[in-house]
Amino acid sequence: MHIELFSQISTLHPIVPQAIRVTVLTAVAFIVAMALTPLWVKLLKKYRFGKQLRTGTDTPVFQSLHKNKEGILTGAGIIIWSTVLGLAVIFDILNHAFDGMWHYFNFIDRGETYLPLAAMLISALLGLLDDWLGVLRIGGAKGGGLQVRHKSFLYLIAAAIGAWWFFFRLGWNTLAIPFVGNVVIGWWYIPVFIFIIFASAFSANETDGLDGLLGGVSLFAFFALTTVAFVLHLYNLAAFGGVVIGALLAFLWNNIYPAKFIMGDTGSMALGVTIGTISMLTNTTLLLPFFAIILVIESVSVIIQLISKKLRHGKKIFRSTPIHHHFEALGWPESQVTMRAWIVSAMFCALGLVVFFLSR
């Protein structure tokens, strides 16, 4: 009995330092993000980075529900990604400067975190540009900012570059199907990759409409994906996920209802693209509807509404979309919509992890 127990402990022992590492990095990211928040808020106020609502008469329900959010600080997603990227760079510099003494905290890895870090940075900067144009009311979009077709083109180009890298440079051409295994899909991997990144980005952007909504559901998604990465022994990727979780927790501290600021496109697009990238790196693409169920529901509601208006001469199915606005229009308090979305996310993420473990 004692020999068997000792054998089990010995088997698990190499995992323990990595679990501690991920936990410590999560805590460090939370502390750093909390410390940076007042500085970023001061800058956002200095440059009057206030939310500008869409203009026009085609969104009367949205405008009536959210007129009190006019002028709220936006672009606060910079708190999240600046913490993640900042810690990545700092620990990498310390590791090289002190001959590997900081390798325990360094999570930059060519095979695991180069791509999600690059994806987060590129999408965050594109989102920040969109937020800035919106604040200045510059651009063709209602209320300012990039038009949907321009944003779509930019993110499609970014997704295509990522697909090219995965397929031609890394040789990825398989899709993991739960309870079946890895199936070679050949060049179909490229459109699948582009679709996942593009859909994740814009679904996250659509979900970012209520205090704490996207931040909360993203937290559950990153927890699930970090767990998957850890189980697959992708420890640097798991450490990266832990840092994102810590930064997200700090952001949510001030973003839950009533929010002091909102993340804007610089946060929502960065989170969405990163979720999609990690799902491709861990080959859990088909589990993404579990891990990001609210993002899926939000996008589907928008698609259904558009189809209905097109085919039924302007008739709507929902009072307003994305669907969280529909629930608001039905009389649900904003905080109630958010908390129920968190509950649904938690349940589906747990279910997705069950499927993941059972299918291994």
N, C-alpha and C positions, 0 to 999 in steps of 0.2 A: 504493500500500500504506500509506504513512504517512498520507495524507489520509483513507483509510478508517478506519484505527485511531484517528486524532484525532477523527473524526466519532463513532465508537462511544463513546469516552471522554467526549466532550461530551454525548452523549445520557444516559449513566449518571451524569454528575456531580451533578445535583440529588438523586439518591438517596443518594449517599455521606454527606452531612451527617445525613440522617435515620437511616441505618444506624448511624452513630457515636452519634447521640442515643439510640437504643434501647439500644445496648450500654452506654453510660455510665450510663443510668438503671437498667439491670439491675444493674450493679456497685454503684451507690449504694444501691439497695434491699437488696442482699445485705449490705452493710456496716452499714446502719442496722438491719436486722433482727437481725443478729448482735449488735450493740451493745445492742439492746433486750431480747434474750432473757433475760439474767440478771435484769433488772428485773421482767419479767413472771413469771419463775419464782419470784422472791422473793415477789411478790404472791399467786401461786397457792398457794404453801406457807403463807403467812400466813393465808389464808382456807380452808386445808385443802381445796383443790379437787381431791379425789381421786376416781378412778373407782369407781363402785359397780356391781358386776355384777348382772345380772338375777336375780331370785329365782324360785323355783318348781322344778318337776320336769320341765317340758316341754322343757328344753334341756340334758340331761345331758352330751352330747358337748361342747357349747360350754363349759359350766361346768368340766368336767374339763380341758379344754385351756387355759383362760384363768384359772384360779383364782389364778395367780401375778401377774396384772395388777390384782388388787384393790388399790385405793388409789393406783395410779399417777396422777401429775398429769394432769388433763384440762383442756380448755378452752384449750390452748396454740395453737389456731388463731388466737387473737387476735394472735399474733406476725405472722401473715401479713397479715390485713386491716388491722390498725392501722398497719402499715408502708405499705401501699398507699394507704390513705385519708389518712394523715398526710402523706406526701410530696406527694400531690395538693393538699392544702390549703396546705401550706407553700410550694410552688413557685407556686401561684396567687396567694397573698398577696404573695410577693416580686415577682412579675411586675407586679402592680398598684401596689405600693408604689414600685417603681423604674422606672415608666413603660415597661414592656415589656422591660426589660433581661434578664429571666429567662424570656422567652418560649420560648427554646430548650429549657428543662427543664419548662415548664408543659404538662401534657397534659390539662388539663380543657377539654373541648370539648362544646358543647351537642349537636352532631350526632353525636358519636362516643363520648364517655365519660360523659356524664351518666347514661345508663341503666345501664351496667354498674357504675358507682360506686354508684348508688342501690340497685341489686339486691344488690350485695355487702354494703352496710351493713345493709339491712333483714334479709336472710337471716342475717347474722352475729349481729345483735342477738336475733333469734328463737331462733337456735341457742344463744346464750349463756344466754338465759332457760331453755331446756330443760336445758342442762348444770347450771345453778345449782339447778334443782329436783331434778335427779338426785342431785347432791351432798348435798342436804338430805333426800333420799328423800321428797320431796313430790310428789304427783300420782298419777294412776291407773295409770301405766305400771309394770311390774315393775321394781323397783330405783329407782323415782322418775322424775320427768320427765313431759312431756306425753304423753298417749295418742296413738296413731297417728292416730285420727280427728280429734283436735284439731289436730295438726301438719298433717295433710293439708288441713284446712279453711283454716288460716292461709296455707299456701303456695299453695293454689288461689286464694285472694283476691288475693294478691300477684301471681300469674301472670296473673290476669284483668285486673288494673289495667295490667300491662305490655302485654298483648294489646290492650286498649282504646287505649293510647297509640300503639302501633305502627300499628294499623289506622285509627283515626279521626283522630289528630293528625298522624301522619307519612305516612299514606296508603299503607302497605305492604300489598300484597295478592298478591304473587307468590312462587313457590317455585322456586328454581333446581334443575333436574334435570340432572345431569351428562350431557354429550354431546347434550342436547336444548335447553337454554336456560331462560329464565325463563317459567314458566307461571302465568298469572293464575288464582288459586284463589278470589278474592272473599272472602266472609265466612268461608270455611273456614280462612282464615288465623288467625282467633281461636282455635278449638279446637286447631289445630296448634301455635300459640305456647304455649298453656296446657300442652299435653301435653309439649312439649320442656322447658319450665322445670321442671315438676313432676317429670318422669322424671329429669332431670339431677340435681335436688336429692336425691331419695331414692335414686337409684342411687349417687351419691357417698357418701351416708350409709351405705348397705349395704356399700360397698367399704372403708370406714374400719374395718377390723377387725384388721389386722396391722401391725406396726412398719414404717413406711415405705411401705406399700402404696398408699394413696390419694395421699400426697404425691408418690410417684414417677410413678404413671400420670397424675396431674394435670399434672405437669411436662411430660410429652410432649404432652399435649392442648393446653396453653397454648402450647407451642413451635409446634405445628402451626397453631393459630389465629392466633398472632402473625405467623407467616409469611404466612398468607392475608391478614391485615389489611394487612401491609406491601405485598404485591403489588397489592392493590386501592387503594393510595395512601391508606389510612386510617391516617395516620402517628401521630395522637394515640392511636388505639385500639391500634396496635402498641406505642407507648410504654407504654401502660397494661399491655399483656400482658407487656412486658419487666420492668416493676416487679413484677408478680405472680410472674414466674419467679425474679427475684432474691430476693424474700421467701420463696418456696417452697424455694429452695436452702438458705437459712439455716435454715429450719425443719427440713429433712431432715437437716441436720448433726447434730442431736440426736435426731431421730426414727427414724433407721435402727436396725436391731437391734443391741444391745438398747436400746430407746427410753427416753429420760429422761422423756419426756412424750408425750401423744397430743393430737391437735387437737380432738377432741370435735365436737359438732354445730355449734358456732360456726365451726369451720373447714370441716368437710365440706359443710354446707349452703351456706355462702358460696361455696365453690369450685364446687360443682355448679350452683348458680343462675347464677354468673358464666360458666361454660362454656356453658350453654344460651343465655344472653343474647348472648354474642359470636357464637355460631353463627347466631343470628337476625340480628344486625347485619351479618354478612358474607354472609348468605344461603347458608350452607353446611350447612343442617340435615340434608340427606341424606348428608353426609359425616361427620356426628357419630358414626355407628356405627364408622367407621374411627378417628377421633381419640379416641374414648372407648370403645374396644372392651371393655376390662375392666369398665367400669361397666355396659355392656350385658349382658355374660355374667353378672355378679353378680346383676343384677335378674331376668334370665331364669331363673336357677337357683332363685331364691326363688319365682317364679311357678309353675314346673314342680313344685316340691316341694309347694306349697300345693294345686295342682290334684290331684296324686297322692294326697295325704292325704285330700282331700275325696271323690274318686271311688273310691278303692281302700281305703276304710275304715281310714284311718290309716297305710297303707303308704307308706314313703318310697323315693325314688329315690336321693337323696344321704344320706350319713350325717349331715350337718349343712349348713345353708345360712346365709348366702351360701356360694358354692362354695369359697371359700378355706378355710373350716372343714372342708369335705369332704376336701380334700387334706391338711390337717393330720391329720385322723382316719385317713387312709391311711398316715401315718408320715412325710410330707414335713416337714422342718424349716421353721420359720416363715420364716427368711431365704431358703430355697430357693423357697418359694411366692412370696414378694415379688419376688425377682430374676427368676423366670420370667415373672411378670406384667409386669415392666418390659420384658423382651425382647419379649413379645408386643405390648405397647403401642408400642414403638419401631418394630416391623415394620409394624404396621397404620397408624400415623401417617404413616410414609414412603409406604405404599401410597395412603393417602388424599390426600397431597400430590401424588403422581403423577397420580391421577385428576383432582384439581383443575387442575393445570397442563395436562394433555392435553385437558380439556374446555373450556378457555378459547378 
